[in-house]
Amino acid sequence: ENNTRPPNLYKIKIDLPIGSPAVNCCVLSGGISVSSAIVTQVKENEFVIVGGYHSDNQKRLVCNTVNLEDNKIEIGERKAPEWTPDIK
């Protein structure tokens, strides 16, 4: 309704012991507000987010590295790919 994209990232941990699974979820503060981005995992605890949108009509032409450690998140900007004119 209001076109908001909260800057929340959620860490979901699922343990599959014998019996019923245990699900644990926590909110990682310090996220970024983005939707429709491409996310890829580059290391065990490191991800790269490329592109996406800040809002319905504002493209996000930056690239970020996301490092996850336990219940902490570190987000840093990294060099973005060359955006073609049709993407810009």
Residue pairs with C-beta under 8 A, 6 or more apart in sequence:
3 55
3 56
5 33
5 34
5 35
5 53
5 54
5 55
6 31
6 33
7 30
7 31
7 32
7 33
8 27
8 28
8 31
9 27
9 28
9 31
9 66
9 73
10 25
10 26
10 27
10 28
11 25
11 26
11 27
11 28
11 68
11 71
12 23
12 24
12 25
13 23
13 24
13 25
14 21
14 22
14 23
14 24
15 21
15 22
15 24
26 71
28 68
28 71
28 72
28 73
29 73
30 73
30 74
30 75
31 73
31 75
32 49
32 64
32 75
33 54
34 49
34 52
34 53
34 54
34 60
35 52
35 53
36 51
36 52
36 53
37 49
37 50
37 51
37 52
37 53
37 60
38 49
38 50
38 51
38 52
39 47
39 48
39 49
39 50
40 47
40 48
40 50
41 47
42 48
45 67
45 68
45 69
46 65
46 66
46 67
46 68
47 65
47 66
47 68
48 63
48 64
48 65
48 66
48 78
49 63
49 64
49 66
50 63
50 80
50 81
51 59
51 60
51 61
51 63
51 87
52 59
52 60
53 59
53 60
54 60
59 87
59 88
61 80
61 83
61 87
61 88
62 77
62 80
63 77
63 78
63 79
63 80
63 81
64 75
64 76
64 77
64 78
65 75
65 76
65 77
65 78
66 73
66 74
66 75
67 73
67 74
67 75
67 76
